[in-house]
Amino acid sequence: AMGTLRSVHKGLIEVAVNLCQRELDQFKPFEFASSLWAFARLIVAAREVPGTQASQAQIRNLLQRGIGLISSVLDELRLRFVVMVAWAASVSHCGDSQLMGALAA
């Protein structure tokens, strides 16, 4: 919601990132893909808000961890989930050609 509203609350971001970090490896494919998409959307919104570099770094670290876990859910990802993960990796600048190749396989 913060990404859609283009409103960035640093304390709420910290709580959300910490909760997601703790549970990310237990997420179902939809939860996994939608969480990565939502945090990437927040990165886009935070770019427009001065003083959010620390929050952006927290989110980027979470996205990198999530992308690192992609192989554990790759077999279960449906097309819409693959698209969400690819978009999240792209806009957050956390993806690379190896990730995109794995998603395309």
N, C-alpha and C positions, 0 to 999 in steps of 0.2 A: 504494500500500500504506500509506503514511503516513496518508492521509486515512481509510482504513478502520480502521486501528489507533488513530486519533486521537493519533498521535505525530508531533511536528514536530521535525525535525533541521535547524537553520538552514543548516549547511554543505552538506548534501545538497540542500536546496532551491535554494541558490545555484548549485550545479553543474548541477542539472537545468534550472533556468531558463535559464542561460547556454547550455547545449547546445541547448535547444529554440529559444531566440531565434535562434541561428545557423542552424538547419536548417528553421525553421517554413515558410518559403516554398517549400521543396522537398518537403514532406510530401504523401503521397497523401491522398485524402479521409478514409479511415478513420483514418490516423495523425493527421491534422489534428483531426478531431472528437474522437477519444478523448483526445488530449493536452489539448485545451481542457477536456474533461469532467474529466479527472484533476486538473488544476491547480485547477479550480473546487472540486472535492471537497476538495482540500487547504486552500483558503481557508476552507471551512466548518469543518474540523477546527482550523485555526489560530486561529479566532475564540475558541476555548475555552482557548487556551494563552497565559498572560501573557507579554509580552515578544516577541511575534512580529509586531509591526506592520511592521517593516522587511521581513520575509519576505512578509507579506501584500501589501505595496506592490510588491515585485518580481513576485509572481505576477499581481497585478492589471495591471501594465504589460504583462506577457506576454500576458495575456488580451485586453487592449485592442488590442495589435498583431495578435493572431490574428483577432480580430473584424474589424479593419480589412482583413485579407486575404481575408475570406470571399467577396468577389465573384470572386476568382480560382478558387475551387473550387465555387462555388454550383451550377453546372450539373452537377457530378459527384456532388453529395451525395444520398444515398438518404435515405428517410424517417428511418431510425434515426439517421443522422448529423445530420440537421437537428434532431431532438429533442435529441441530445446537445449541440449547439452552443447551442440555445435555452436549455436548462437551465443550461449553463455561464455564459452571459451573464446570465441571471436571478439566480442565486444569488451571483454575484460582483459584481453591480450594475454591470456593464460594458456592458450592452446598452441599446438604446433602441428607440423605436417604429419607426425607420427600419430597423434591423437585423431586427426581428421581421417587418416588412412584406416585406423582401427574402427572408427564409427562407420566408415563406408563399406567395410568388409562384411 
